[in-house]
Structure formats: C-alpha cells, structure tokens
Amino acid sequence: MKLQHKFFLAFFVTNLGIVVLLLAAISLSLSSNFNHFVNEAEYQHIKDSIMQLSASYQISNSWQPIINNVQI
C-alpha cells in the first residue's frame, strides 16, 4: 500500500471516529436537555393544577363541583 493511501486511511479513520464521538455527545446532550424540558413542563402543569384545585375548593369548601364536573 502506498504511503499516500496510508495517510488517507489514517486521516479518514480519525475523522470518522471524531464524527462518531461528536454525534454521541450531541445525542446525549439533546436527550438530557429534552428530559429536563419535559420534567419542567410536567412540574408546571402539576403546579397549575394544584392552584386551580385549591381555588375551586376555597370557593365552595368542598370537592363536589369537581366531582360533578362543574366549572366555577
């Protein structure tokens, strides 16, 4: 094998390894950030639901409007 081909092969394998490592790092980062986003959205939804349920209970002093599915 010629020296030129050996250099090309070494360069190609090195760059391929770097690309694979970068793709893995990007994938892990996106996955982690997306999970954080979903958890924050769920937390906010639960917090809003608690506030609405609290307000509903304070207005009627019972859970009956919720049970009857009536909006206050």
N, C-alpha and C positions, 0 to 999 in steps of 0.2 A: 504494500500500500504506500502510495506517495506521501511525502511529508505534508503536502497541501491538503490531501484528503484527511490525514490525521488531525490537522489543525481545525479543519471544518467540522469534523465529527466531534472533537472536544468542545468546540465553541457551541455547536448545536445541542449537545447533551447538557452542557452547563446552562444554556439559556432555557432549555426545556425544563430543567429542574427548578430554575428560578421562577418560571411562569407557573409551574405546578404549586410551588410554595406560596406564591402570591395569591393564586386562586383559592387555596385552602385558607389563608389568612383572611381574605375578603369574605369568604363564605362564613367563617366562624364569627367574624365581626358583625355581619349582617344578621345572622341568626341570633346573636346575643342582643343586639340593638332592637330587633323586632320583638323578641320575647319581652324585653323591658317595656317597649311601647304597648304591647298587649296587656301586660300586667298593670301598667299605669292607667290604661283605659278601663280595665275591669274595676280597679280601685275607685276611679272617679264615678263609674256607674253605680257601684255599691254605695258610695258616699251620698250620691244624689238620691238614690232610692231610700236610704235611711232618713234623709232630710224630709222627703215627701211623706213617708210613712209617719214620721214624728209629727209633722204639721197636721196631717189628717187625724191622728189620734188626739192631738191637743184641741182641735176644733170640736170633735164630737165626744171626747172622753170614752171612746170605745172603738173596737175594731169592726163594728157592724157595717159601716159604709164600705170597708174593704171586703168584707165577707159578701155583702150584697152587690159588690162591683159597681158602686155608685161613686161618681166623681163629686168632690166637694168644691 
